[in-house]
Amino acid sequence: MNRSAVVQTPSRRSEQIPGRLAYSVPEVAVLLGGVTERYVWKLIDNGNGPLRSFVLGKRRVVYYEDLDAFIRQLRD
């Protein structure tokens, strides 16, 4: 994913908004190549795991930057 990509709103093409800043647990599972949601929950592990997250309303979400840092750490 390229964070510099910009999404145009259909109502006003002159205004631009940035891409997603956070993803839900099911979305993270897909972004990590189709791993299970259960695996993502293990990565989060209530704040003790390697993947940082936070609660937004009733959902747990992961910042894009934290997901990106996690993937880069795995690669190195």
mmCIF file of the N, C-alpha and C atoms, coordinates in Angstrom:
data_MODEL
# 
_entry.id   MODEL 
# 
loop_
_atom_site.group_PDB 
_atom_site.id 
_atom_site.type_symbol 
_atom_site.label_atom_id 
_atom_site.label_alt_id 
_atom_site.label_comp_id 
_atom_site.label_asym_id 
_atom_site.label_entity_id 
_atom_site.label_seq_id 
_atom_site.pdbx_PDB_ins_code 
_atom_site.Cartn_x 
_atom_site.Cartn_y 
_atom_site.Cartn_z 
_atom_site.occupancy 
_atom_site.B_iso_or_equiv 
_atom_site.pdbx_formal_charge 
_atom_site.auth_seq_id 
_atom_site.auth_comp_id 
_atom_site.auth_asym_id 
_atom_site.auth_atom_id 
_atom_site.pdbx_PDB_model_num 
ATOM 1   N N  . MET A 1 1  ? 0.829   -1.186  0.000  1.00 0.00 ? 1  MET A N  1 
ATOM 2   C CA . MET A 1 1  ? 0.000   0.000   0.000  1.00 0.00 ? 1  MET A CA 1 
ATOM 3   C C  . MET A 1 1  ? 0.862   1.232   0.000  1.00 0.00 ? 1  MET A C  1 
ATOM 4   N N  . ASN A 1 2  ? 0.462   2.164   -0.772 1.00 0.00 ? 2  ASN A N  1 
ATOM 5   C CA . ASN A 1 2  ? 1.220   3.395   -0.867 1.00 0.00 ? 2  ASN A CA 1 
ATOM 6   C C  . ASN A 1 2  ? 0.453   4.505   -0.182 1.00 0.00 ? 2  ASN A C  1 
ATOM 7   N N  . ARG A 1 3  ? 0.998   5.040   0.918  1.00 0.00 ? 3  ARG A N  1 
ATOM 8   C CA . ARG A 1 3  ? 0.299   6.067   1.689  1.00 0.00 ? 3  ARG A CA 1 
ATOM 9   C C  . ARG A 1 3  ? 0.229   7.389   0.944  1.00 0.00 ? 3  ARG A C  1 
ATOM 10  N N  . SER A 1 4  ? 1.060   7.570   -0.072 1.00 0.00 ? 4  SER A N  1 
ATOM 11  C CA . SER A 1 4  ? 1.001   8.819   -0.808 1.00 0.00 ? 4  SER A CA 1 
ATOM 12  C C  . SER A 1 4  ? -0.154  8.825   -1.806 1.00 0.00 ? 4  SER A C  1 
ATOM 13  N N  . ALA A 1 5  ? -0.772  7.662   -1.994 1.00 0.00 ? 5  ALA A N  1 
ATOM 14  C CA . ALA A 1 5  ? -1.937  7.603   -2.883 1.00 0.00 ? 5  ALA A CA 1 
ATOM 15  C C  . ALA A 1 5  ? -3.083  8.408   -2.267 1.00 0.00 ? 5  ALA A C  1 
ATOM 16  N N  . VAL A 1 6  ? -3.789  9.094   -3.092 1.00 0.00 ? 6  VAL A N  1 
ATOM 17  C CA . VAL A 1 6  ? -4.871  9.952   -2.615 1.00 0.00 ? 6  VAL A CA 1 
ATOM 18  C C  . VAL A 1 6  ? -6.165  9.520   -3.269 1.00 0.00 ? 6  VAL A C  1 
ATOM 19  N N  . VAL A 1 7  ? -7.234  9.506   -2.497 1.00 0.00 ? 7  VAL A N  1 
ATOM 20  C CA . VAL A 1 7  ? -8.545  9.116   -2.980 1.00 0.00 ? 7  VAL A CA 1 
ATOM 21  C C  . VAL A 1 7  ? -9.352  10.376  -3.264 1.00 0.00 ? 7  VAL A C  1 
ATOM 22  N N  . GLN A 1 8  ? -9.974  10.433  -4.414 1.00 0.00 ? 8  GLN A N  1 
ATOM 23  C CA . GLN A 1 8  ? -10.803 11.587  -4.733 1.00 0.00 ? 8  GLN A CA 1 
ATOM 24  C C  . GLN A 1 8  ? -12.243 11.307  -4.349 1.00 0.00 ? 8  GLN A C  1 
ATOM 25  N N  . THR A 1 9  ? -12.899 12.291  -3.758 1.00 0.00 ? 9  THR A N  1 
ATOM 26  C CA . THR A 1 9  ? -14.311 12.138  -3.417 1.00 0.00 ? 9  THR A CA 1 
ATOM 27  C C  . THR A 1 9  ? -15.138 12.282  -4.679 1.00 0.00 ? 9  THR A C  1 
ATOM 28  N N  . PRO A 1 10 ? -16.183 11.485  -4.816 1.00 0.00 ? 10 PRO A N  1 
ATOM 29  C CA . PRO A 1 10 ? -16.983 11.576  -6.032 1.00 0.00 ? 10 PRO A CA 1 
ATOM 30  C C  . PRO A 1 10 ? -17.767 12.869  -6.137 1.00 0.00 ? 10 PRO A C  1 
ATOM 31  N N  . SER A 1 11 ? -18.094 13.503  -5.013 1.00 0.00 ? 11 SER A N  1 
ATOM 32  C CA . SER A 1 11 ? -18.900 14.711  -5.069 1.00 0.00 ? 11 SER A CA 1 
ATOM 33  C C  . SER A 1 11 ? -18.091 15.934  -5.492 1.00 0.00 ? 11 SER A C  1 
ATOM 34  N N  . ARG A 1 12 ? -16.884 16.043  -5.017 1.00 0.00 ? 12 ARG A N  1 
ATOM 35  C CA . ARG A 1 12 ? -16.029 17.185  -5.361 1.00 0.00 ? 12 ARG A CA 1 
ATOM 36  C C  . ARG A 1 12 ? -14.664 16.670  -5.788 1.00 0.00 ? 12 ARG A C  1 
ATOM 37  N N  . ARG A 1 13 ? -14.416 16.679  -7.045 1.00 0.00 ? 13 ARG A N  1 
ATOM 38  C CA . ARG A 1 13 ? -13.154 16.154  -7.546 1.00 0.00 ? 13 ARG A CA 1 
ATOM 39  C C  . ARG A 1 13 ? -11.982 17.072  -7.257 1.00 0.00 ? 13 ARG A C  1 
ATOM 40  N N  . SER A 1 14 ? -12.235 18.311  -6.905 1.00 0.00 ? 14 SER A N  1 
ATOM 41  C CA . SER A 1 14 ? -11.137 19.220  -6.612 1.00 0.00 ? 14 SER A CA 1 
ATOM 42  C C  . SER A 1 14 ? -10.575 19.001  -5.207 1.00 0.00 ? 14 SER A C  1 
ATOM 43  N N  . GLU A 1 15 ? -11.389 18.417  -4.300 1.00 0.00 ? 15 GLU A N  1 
ATOM 44  C CA . GLU A 1 15 ? -10.926 18.142  -2.945 1.00 0.00 ? 15 GLU A CA 1 
ATOM 45  C C  . GLU A 1 15 ? -10.426 16.710  -2.869 1.00 0.00 ? 15 GLU A C  1 
ATOM 46  N N  . GLN A 1 16 ? -9.337  16.505  -2.122 1.00 0.00 ? 16 GLN A N  1 
ATOM 47  C CA . GLN A 1 16 ? -8.783  15.169  -1.985 1.00 0.00 ? 16 GLN A CA 1 
ATOM 48  C C  . GLN A 1 16 ? -8.655  14.827  -0.509 1.00 0.00 ? 16 GLN A C  1 
ATOM 49  N N  . ILE A 1 17 ? -8.864  13.545  -0.201 1.00 0.00 ? 17 ILE A N  1 
ATOM 50  C CA . ILE A 1 17 ? -8.722  13.076  1.174  1.00 0.00 ? 17 ILE A CA 1 
ATOM 51  C C  . ILE A 1 17 ? -7.678  11.967  1.202  1.00 0.00 ? 17 ILE A C  1 
ATOM 52  N N  . PRO A 1 18 ? -6.963  11.812  2.326  1.00 0.00 ? 18 PRO A N  1 
ATOM 53  C CA . PRO A 1 18 ? -5.956  10.751  2.398  1.00 0.00 ? 18 PRO A CA 1 
ATOM 54  C C  . PRO A 1 18 ? -6.596  9.377   2.492  1.00 0.00 ? 18 PRO A C  1 
ATOM 55  N N  . GLY A 1 19 ? -5.798  8.343   2.259  1.00 0.00 ? 19 GLY A N  1 
ATOM 56  C CA . GLY A 1 19 ? -6.279  6.975   2.375  1.00 0.00 ? 19 GLY A CA 1 
ATOM 57  C C  . GLY A 1 19 ? -6.571  6.622   3.818  1.00 0.00 ? 19 GLY A C  1 
ATOM 58  N N  . ARG A 1 20 ? -6.879  5.368   4.072  1.00 0.00 ? 20 ARG A N  1 
ATOM 59  C CA . ARG A 1 20 ? -7.246  4.901   5.413  1.00 0.00 ? 20 ARG A CA 1 
ATOM 60  C C  . ARG A 1 20 ? -6.106  5.085   6.398  1.00 0.00 ? 20 ARG A C  1 
ATOM 61  N N  . LEU A 1 21 ? -6.442  5.484   7.615  1.00 0.00 ? 21 LEU A N  1 
ATOM 62  C CA . LEU A 1 21 ? -5.457  5.648   8.682  1.00 0.00 ? 21 LEU A CA 1 
ATOM 63  C C  . LEU A 1 21 ? -5.427  4.459   9.621  1.00 0.00 ? 21 LEU A C  1 
ATOM 64  N N  . ALA A 1 22 ? -6.525  3.698   9.691  1.00 0.00 ? 22 ALA A N  1 
ATOM 65  C CA . ALA A 1 22 ? -6.603  2.553   10.593 1.00 0.00 ? 22 ALA A CA 1 
ATOM 66  C C  . ALA A 1 22 ? -7.459  1.464   9.955  1.00 0.00 ? 22 ALA A C  1 
ATOM 67  N N  . TYR A 1 23 ? -7.204  0.225   10.390 1.00 0.00 ? 23 TYR A N  1 
ATOM 68  C CA . TYR A 1 23 ? -7.905  -0.932  9.843  1.00 0.00 ? 23 TYR A CA 1 
ATOM 69  C C  . TYR A 1 23 ? -8.436  -1.808  10.973 1.00 0.00 ? 23 TYR A C  1 
ATOM 70  N N  . SER A 1 24 ? -9.586  -2.425  10.747 1.00 0.00 ? 24 SER A N  1 
ATOM 71  C CA . SER A 1 24 ? -10.174 -3.344  11.718 1.00 0.00 ? 24 SER A CA 1 
ATOM 72  C C  . SER A 1 24 ? -9.416  -4.670  11.682 1.00 0.00 ? 24 SER A C  1 
ATOM 73  N N  . VAL A 1 25 ? -9.674  -5.520  12.655 1.00 0.00 ? 25 VAL A N  1 
ATOM 74  C CA . VAL A 1 25 ? -9.002  -6.816  12.736 1.00 0.00 ? 25 VAL A CA 1 
ATOM 75  C C  . VAL A 1 25 ? -9.259  -7.662  11.477 1.00 0.00 ? 25 VAL A C  1 
ATOM 76  N N  . PRO A 1 26 ? -10.499 -7.763  10.978 1.00 0.00 ? 26 PRO A N  1 
ATOM 77  C CA . PRO A 1 26 ? -10.694 -8.535  9.741  1.00 0.00 ? 26 PRO A CA 1 
ATOM 78  C C  . PRO A 1 26 ? -9.935  -7.950  8.550  1.00 0.00 ? 26 PRO A C  1 
ATOM 79  N N  . GLU A 1 27 ? -9.854  -6.625  8.467  1.00 0.00 ? 27 GLU A N  1 
ATOM 80  C CA . GLU A 1 27 ? -9.116  -5.998  7.371  1.00 0.00 ? 27 GLU A CA 1 
ATOM 81  C C  . GLU A 1 27 ? -7.620  -6.263  7.494  1.00 0.00 ? 27 GLU A C  1 
ATOM 82  N N  . VAL A 1 28 ? -7.096  -6.230  8.707  1.00 0.00 ? 28 VAL A N  1 
ATOM 83  C CA . VAL A 1 28 ? -5.680  -6.533  8.926  1.00 0.00 ? 28 VAL A CA 1 
ATOM 84  C C  . VAL A 1 28 ? -5.381  -7.960  8.501  1.00 0.00 ? 28 VAL A C  1 
ATOM 85  N N  . ALA A 1 29 ? -6.283  -8.885  8.791  1.00 0.00 ? 29 ALA A N  1 
ATOM 86  C CA . ALA A 1 29 ? -6.092  -10.282 8.389  1.00 0.00 ? 29 ALA A CA 1 
ATOM 87  C C  . ALA A 1 29 ? -5.947  -10.393 6.879  1.00 0.00 ? 29 ALA A C  1 
ATOM 88  N N  . VAL A 1 30 ? -6.755  -9.670  6.148  1.00 0.00 ? 30 VAL A N  1 
ATOM 89  C CA . VAL A 1 30 ? -6.675  -9.685  4.684  1.00 0.00 ? 30 VAL A CA 1 
ATOM 90  C C  . VAL A 1 30 ? -5.383  -9.027  4.224  1.00 0.00 ? 30 VAL A C  1 
ATOM 91  N N  . LEU A 1 31 ? -5.035  -7.893  4.818  1.00 0.00 ? 31 LEU A N  1 
ATOM 92  C CA . LEU A 1 31 ? -3.829  -7.170  4.417  1.00 0.00 ? 31 LEU A CA 1 
ATOM 93  C C  . LEU A 1 31 ? -2.553  -7.952  4.699  1.00 0.00 ? 31 LEU A C  1 
ATOM 94  N N  . LEU A 1 32 ? -2.581  -8.805  5.691  1.00 0.00 ? 32 LEU A N  1 
ATOM 95  C CA . LEU A 1 32 ? -1.414  -9.639  5.997  1.00 0.00 ? 32 LEU A CA 1 
ATOM 96  C C  . LEU A 1 32 ? -1.355  -10.894 5.134  1.00 0.00 ? 32 LEU A C  1 
ATOM 97  N N  . GLY A 1 33 ? -2.102  -10.915 4.081  1.00 0.00 ? 33 GLY A N  1 
ATOM 98  C CA . GLY A 1 33 ? -2.020  -12.020 3.128  1.00 0.00 ? 33 GLY A CA 1 
ATOM 99  C C  . GLY A 1 33 ? -3.019  -13.121 3.358  1.00 0.00 ? 33 GLY A C  1 
ATOM 100 N N  . GLY A 1 34 ? -4.105  -12.814 4.062  1.00 0.00 ? 34 GLY A N  1 
ATOM 101 C CA . GLY A 1 34 ? -5.140  -13.810 4.247  1.00 0.00 ? 34 GLY A CA 1 
ATOM 102 C C  . GLY A 1 34 ? -4.951  -14.683 5.471  1.00 0.00 ? 34 GLY A C  1 
ATOM 103 N N  . VAL A 1 35 ? -4.234  -14.175 6.478  1.00 0.00 ? 35 VAL A N  1 
ATOM 104 C CA . VAL A 1 35 ? -4.142  -14.930 7.726  1.00 0.00 ? 35 VAL A CA 1 
ATOM 105 C C  . VAL A 1 35 ? -5.497  -14.885 8.420  1.00 0.00 ? 35 VAL A C  1 
ATOM 106 N N  . THR A 1 36 ? -5.676  -15.696 9.435  1.00 0.00 ? 36 THR A N  1 
ATOM 107 C CA . THR A 1 36 ? -6.962  -15.720 10.127 1.00 0.00 ? 36 THR A CA 1 
ATOM 108 C C  . THR A 1 36 ? -7.074  -14.549 11.101 1.00 0.00 ? 36 THR A C  1 
ATOM 109 N N  . GLU A 1 37 ? -8.303  -14.193 11.420 1.00 0.00 ? 37 GLU A N  1 
ATOM 110 C CA . GLU A 1 37 ? -8.533  -13.152 12.419 1.00 0.00 ? 37 GLU A CA 1 
ATOM 111 C C  . GLU A 1 37 ? -7.993  -13.590 13.774 1.00 0.00 ? 37 GLU A C  1 
ATOM 112 N N  . ARG A 1 38 ? -8.091  -14.870 14.053 1.00 0.00 ? 38 ARG A N  1 
ATOM 113 C CA . ARG A 1 38 ? -7.568  -15.393 15.319 1.00 0.00 ? 38 ARG A CA 1 
ATOM 114 C C  . ARG A 1 38 ? -6.073  -15.131 15.429 1.00 0.00 ? 38 ARG A C  1 
ATOM 115 N N  . TYR A 1 39 ? -5.348  -15.290 14.331 1.00 0.00 ? 39 TYR A N  1 
ATOM 116 C CA . TYR A 1 39 ? -3.908  -15.020 14.316 1.00 0.00 ? 39 TYR A CA 1 
ATOM 117 C C  . TYR A 1 39 ? -3.639  -13.541 14.585 1.00 0.00 ? 39 TYR A C  1 
ATOM 118 N N  . VAL A 1 40 ? -4.445  -12.670 13.997 1.00 0.00 ? 40 VAL A N  1 
ATOM 119 C CA . VAL A 1 40 ? -4.286  -11.230 14.239 1.00 0.00 ? 40 VAL A CA 1 
ATOM 120 C C  . VAL A 1 40 ? -4.530  -10.927 15.711 1.00 0.00 ? 40 VAL A C  1 
ATOM 121 N N  . TRP A 1 41 ? -5.542  -11.542 16.298 1.00 0.00 ? 41 TRP A N  1 
ATOM 122 C CA . TRP A 1 41 ? -5.799  -11.342 17.729 1.00 0.00 ? 41 TRP A CA 1 
ATOM 123 C C  . TRP A 1 41 ? -4.610  -11.809 18.560 1.00 0.00 ? 41 TRP A C  1 
ATOM 124 N N  . LYS A 1 42 ? -3.941  -12.888 18.163 1.00 0.00 ? 42 LYS A N  1 
ATOM 125 C CA . LYS A 1 42 ? -2.741  -13.341 18.870 1.00 0.00 ? 42 LYS A CA 1 
ATOM 126 C C  . LYS A 1 42 ? -1.615  -12.316 18.739 1.00 0.00 ? 42 LYS A C  1 
ATOM 127 N N  . LEU A 1 43 ? -1.516  -11.693 17.563 1.00 0.00 ? 43 LEU A N  1 
ATOM 128 C CA . LEU A 1 43 ? -0.492  -10.657 17.368 1.00 0.00 ? 43 LEU A CA 1 
ATOM 129 C C  . LEU A 1 43 ? -0.763  -9.434  18.236 1.00 0.00 ? 43 LEU A C  1 
ATOM 130 N N  . ILE A 1 44 ? -2.038  -9.142  18.449 1.00 0.00 ? 44 ILE A N  1 
ATOM 131 C CA . ILE A 1 44 ? -2.412  -7.991  19.278 1.00 0.00 ? 44 ILE A CA 1 
ATOM 132 C C  . ILE A 1 44 ? -2.243  -8.345  20.758 1.00 0.00 ? 44 ILE A C  1 
ATOM 133 N N  . ASP A 1 45 ? -2.745  -9.479  21.183 1.00 0.00 ? 45 ASP A N  1 
ATOM 134 C CA . ASP A 1 45 ? -2.593  -10.005 22.545 1.00 0.00 ? 45 ASP A CA 1 
ATOM 135 C C  . ASP A 1 45 ? -2.810  -8.957  23.636 1.00 0.00 ? 45 ASP A C  1 
ATOM 136 N N  . ASN A 1 46 ? -3.912  -8.228  23.561 1.00 0.00 ? 46 ASN A N  1 
ATOM 137 C CA . ASN A 1 46 ? -4.285  -7.236  24.582 1.00 0.00 ? 46 ASN A CA 1 
ATOM 138 C C  . ASN A 1 46 ? -3.171  -6.245  24.914 1.00 0.00 ? 46 ASN A C  1 
ATOM 139 N N  . GLY A 1 47 ? -2.457  -5.819  23.904 1.00 0.00 ? 47 GLY A N  1 
ATOM 140 C CA . GLY A 1 47 ? -1.405  -4.827  24.118 1.00 0.00 ? 47 GLY A CA 1 
ATOM 141 C C  . GLY A 1 47 ? -0.050  -5.421  24.431 1.00 0.00 ? 47 GLY A C  1 
ATOM 142 N N  . ASN A 1 48 ? 0.039   -6.735  24.599 1.00 0.00 ? 48 ASN A N  1 
ATOM 143 C CA . ASN A 1 48 ? 1.312   -7.379  24.920 1.00 0.00 ? 48 ASN A CA 1 
ATOM 144 C C  . ASN A 1 48 ? 1.993   -7.993  23.705 1.00 0.00 ? 48 ASN A C  1 
ATOM 145 N N  . GLY A 1 49 ? 1.305   -8.007  22.571 1.00 0.00 ? 49 GLY A N  1 
ATOM 146 C CA . GLY A 1 49 ? 1.856   -8.620  21.374 1.00 0.00 ? 49 GLY A CA 1 
ATOM 147 C C  . GLY A 1 49 ? 2.655   -7.637  20.545 1.00 0.00 ? 49 GLY A C  1 
ATOM 148 N N  . PRO A 1 50 ? 3.203   -8.125  19.446 1.00 0.00 ? 50 PRO A N  1 
ATOM 149 C CA . PRO A 1 50 ? 4.040   -7.275  18.602 1.00 0.00 ? 50 PRO A CA 1 
ATOM 150 C C  . PRO A 1 50 ? 3.267   -6.271  17.743 1.00 0.00 ? 50 PRO A C  1 
ATOM 151 N N  . LEU A 1 51 ? 1.953   -6.429  17.657 1.00 0.00 ? 51 LEU A N  1 
ATOM 152 C CA . LEU A 1 51 ? 1.146   -5.527  16.827 1.00 0.00 ? 51 LEU A CA 1 
ATOM 153 C C  . LEU A 1 51 ? 0.309   -4.627  17.722 1.00 0.00 ? 51 LEU A C  1 
ATOM 154 N N  . ARG A 1 52 ? 0.558   -3.329  17.644 1.00 0.00 ? 52 ARG A N  1 
ATOM 155 C CA . ARG A 1 52 ? -0.162  -2.367  18.479 1.00 0.00 ? 52 ARG A CA 1 
ATOM 156 C C  . ARG A 1 52 ? -1.548  -2.088  17.907 1.00 0.00 ? 52 ARG A C  1 
ATOM 157 N N  . SER A 1 53 ? -2.510  -1.860  18.802 1.00 0.00 ? 53 SER A N  1 
ATOM 158 C CA . SER A 1 53 ? -3.881  -1.568  18.387 1.00 0.00 ? 53 SER A CA 1 
ATOM 159 C C  . SER A 1 53 ? -4.542  -0.701  19.441 1.00 0.00 ? 53 SER A C  1 
ATOM 160 N N  . PHE A 1 54 ? -5.743  -0.246  19.136 1.00 0.00 ? 54 PHE A N  1 
ATOM 161 C CA . PHE A 1 54 ? -6.518  0.534   20.100 1.00 0.00 ? 54 PHE A CA 1 
ATOM 162 C C  . PHE A 1 54 ? -7.993  0.324   19.826 1.00 0.00 ? 54 PHE A C  1 
ATOM 163 N N  . VAL A 1 55 ? -8.819  0.692   20.804 1.00 0.00 ? 55 VAL A N  1 
ATOM 164 C CA . VAL A 1 55 ? -10.268 0.525   20.677 1.00 0.00 ? 55 VAL A CA 1 
ATOM 165 C C  . VAL A 1 55 ? -10.856 1.829   20.158 1.00 0.00 ? 55 VAL A C  1 
ATOM 166 N N  . LEU A 1 56 ? -11.676 1.709   19.139 1.00 0.00 ? 56 LEU A N  1 
ATOM 167 C CA . LEU A 1 56 ? -12.382 2.839   18.558 1.00 0.00 ? 56 LEU A CA 1 
ATOM 168 C C  . LEU A 1 56 ? -13.858 2.475   18.549 1.00 0.00 ? 56 LEU A C  1 
ATOM 169 N N  . GLY A 1 57 ? -14.599 3.073   19.455 1.00 0.00 ? 57 GLY A N  1 
ATOM 170 C CA . GLY A 1 57 ? -15.996 2.676   19.624 1.00 0.00 ? 57 GLY A CA 1 
ATOM 171 C C  . GLY A 1 57 ? -16.047 1.281   20.198 1.00 0.00 ? 57 GLY A C  1 
ATOM 172 N N  . LYS A 1 58 ? -16.635 0.350   19.452 1.00 0.00 ? 58 LYS A N  1 
ATOM 173 C CA . LYS A 1 58 ? -16.709 -1.043  19.892 1.00 0.00 ? 58 LYS A CA 1 
ATOM 174 C C  . LYS A 1 58 ? -15.754 -1.940  19.118 1.00 0.00 ? 58 LYS A C  1 
ATOM 175 N N  . ARG A 1 59 ? -14.937 -1.328  18.277 1.00 0.00 ? 59 ARG A N  1 
ATOM 176 C CA . ARG A 1 59 ? -14.032 -2.122  17.441 1.00 0.00 ? 59 ARG A CA 1 
ATOM 177 C C  . ARG A 1 59 ? -12.581 -1.894  17.837 1.00 0.00 ? 59 ARG A C  1 
ATOM 178 N N  . ARG A 1 60 ? -11.782 -2.924  17.667 1.00 0.00 ? 60 ARG A N  1 
ATOM 179 C CA . ARG A 1 60 ? -10.339 -2.787  17.846 1.00 0.00 ? 60 ARG A CA 1 
ATOM 180 C C  . ARG A 1 60 ? -9.750  -2.545  16.467 1.00 0.00 ? 60 ARG A C  1 
ATOM 181 N N  . VAL A 1 61 ? -8.915  -1.529  16.372 1.00 0.00 ? 61 VAL A N  1 
ATOM 182 C CA . VAL A 1 61 ? -8.320  -1.168  15.089 1.00 0.00 ? 61 VAL A CA 1 
ATOM 183 C C  . VAL A 1 61 ? -6.814  -1.021  15.235 1.00 0.00 ? 61 VAL A C  1 
ATOM 184 N N  . VAL A 1 62 ? -6.134  -1.081  14.087 1.00 0.00 ? 62 VAL A N  1 
ATOM 185 C CA . VAL A 1 62 ? -4.688  -0.969  14.026 1.00 0.00 ? 62 VAL A CA 1 
ATOM 186 C C  . VAL A 1 62 ? -4.354  0.200   13.102 1.00 0.00 ? 62 VAL A C  1 
ATOM 187 N N  . TYR A 1 63 ? -3.516  1.116   13.599 1.00 0.00 ? 63 TYR A N  1 
ATOM 188 C CA . TYR A 1 63 ? -3.061  2.211   12.751 1.00 0.00 ? 63 TYR A CA 1 
ATOM 189 C C  . TYR A 1 63 ? -2.287  1.653   11.569 1.00 0.00 ? 63 TYR A C  1 
ATOM 190 N N  . TYR A 1 64 ? -2.396  2.310   10.429 1.00 0.00 ? 64 TYR A N  1 
ATOM 191 C CA . TYR A 1 64 ? -1.635  1.905   9.252  1.00 0.00 ? 64 TYR A CA 1 
ATOM 192 C C  . TYR A 1 64 ? -0.139  1.918   9.556  1.00 0.00 ? 64 TYR A C  1 
ATOM 193 N N  . GLU A 1 65 ? 0.323   2.973   10.252 1.00 0.00 ? 65 GLU A N  1 
ATOM 194 C CA . GLU A 1 65 ? 1.754   3.097   10.550 1.00 0.00 ? 65 GLU A CA 1 
ATOM 195 C C  . GLU A 1 65 ? 2.246   1.930   11.406 1.00 0.00 ? 65 GLU A C  1 
ATOM 196 N N  . ASP A 1 66 ? 1.436   1.486   12.370 1.00 0.00 ? 66 ASP A N  1 
ATOM 197 C CA . ASP A 1 66 ? 1.831   0.360   13.214 1.00 0.00 ? 66 ASP A CA 1 
ATOM 198 C C  . ASP A 1 66 ? 1.864   -0.938  12.419 1.00 0.00 ? 66 ASP A C  1 
ATOM 199 N N  . LEU A 1 67 ? 0.911   -1.116  11.520 1.00 0.00 ? 67 LEU A N  1 
ATOM 200 C CA . LEU A 1 67 ? 0.900   -2.305  10.672 1.00 0.00 ? 67 LEU A CA 1 
ATOM 201 C C  . LEU A 1 67 ? 2.112   -2.299  9.750  1.00 0.00 ? 67 LEU A C  1 
ATOM 202 N N  . ASP A 1 68 ? 2.413   -1.152  9.173  1.00 0.00 ? 68 ASP A N  1 
ATOM 203 C CA . ASP A 1 68 ? 3.573   -1.014  8.295  1.00 0.00 ? 68 ASP A CA 1 
ATOM 204 C C  . ASP A 1 68 ? 4.866   -1.296  9.048  1.00 0.00 ? 68 ASP A C  1 
ATOM 205 N N  . ALA A 1 69 ? 5.001   -0.756  10.270 1.00 0.00 ? 69 ALA A N  1 
ATOM 206 C CA . ALA A 1 69 ? 6.200   -0.990  11.082 1.00 0.00 ? 69 ALA A CA 1 
ATOM 207 C C  . ALA A 1 69 ? 6.341   -2.464  11.428 1.00 0.00 ? 69 ALA A C  1 
ATOM 208 N N  . PHE A 1 70 ? 5.226   -3.126  11.732 1.00 0.00 ? 70 PHE A N  1 
ATOM 209 C CA . PHE A 1 70 ? 5.240   -4.551  12.055 1.00 0.00 ? 70 PHE A CA 1 
ATOM 210 C C  . PHE A 1 70 ? 5.738   -5.355  10.865 1.00 0.00 ? 70 PHE A C  1 
ATOM 211 N N  . ILE A 1 71 ? 5.241   -5.056  9.684  1.00 0.00 ? 71 ILE A N  1 
ATOM 212 C CA . ILE A 1 71 ? 5.654   -5.777  8.475  1.00 0.00 ? 71 ILE A CA 1 
ATOM 213 C C  . ILE A 1 71 ? 7.122   -5.526  8.181  1.00 0.00 ? 71 ILE A C  1 
ATOM 214 N N  . ARG A 1 72 ? 7.569   -4.289  8.317  1.00 0.00 ? 72 ARG A N  1 
ATOM 215 C CA . ARG A 1 72 ? 8.988   -3.971  8.072  1.00 0.00 ? 72 ARG A CA 1 
ATOM 216 C C  . ARG A 1 72 ? 9.890   -4.713  9.064  1.00 0.00 ? 72 ARG A C  1 
ATOM 217 N N  . GLN A 1 73 ? 9.435   -4.823  10.316 1.00 0.00 ? 73 GLN A N  1 
ATOM 218 C CA . GLN A 1 73 ? 10.205  -5.536  11.324 1.00 0.00 ? 73 GLN A CA 1 
ATOM 219 C C  . GLN A 1 73 ? 10.332  -7.013  10.963 1.00 0.00 ? 73 GLN A C  1 
ATOM 220 N N  . LEU A 1 74 ? 9.273   -7.595  10.435 1.00 0.00 ? 74 LEU A N  1 
ATOM 221 C CA . LEU A 1 74 ? 9.322   -9.002  10.011 1.00 0.00 ? 74 LEU A CA 1 
ATOM 222 C C  . LEU A 1 74 ? 10.295  -9.187  8.843  1.00 0.00 ? 74 LEU A C  1 
ATOM 223 N N  . ARG A 1 75 ? 10.328  -8.202  7.973  1.00 0.00 ? 75 ARG A N  1 
ATOM 224 C CA . ARG A 1 75 ? 11.167  -8.297  6.782  1.00 0.00 ? 75 ARG A CA 1 
ATOM 225 C C  . ARG A 1 75 ? 12.647  -8.199  7.137  1.00 0.00 ? 75 ARG A C  1 
ATOM 226 N N  . ASP A 1 76 ? 12.965  -7.416  8.168  1.00 0.00 ? 76 ASP A N  1 
ATOM 227 C CA . ASP A 1 76 ? 14.377  -7.217  8.547  1.00 0.00 ? 76 ASP A CA 1 
ATOM 228 C C  . ASP A 1 76 ? 14.872  -8.311  9.398  1.00 0.00 ? 76 ASP A C  1 
# 
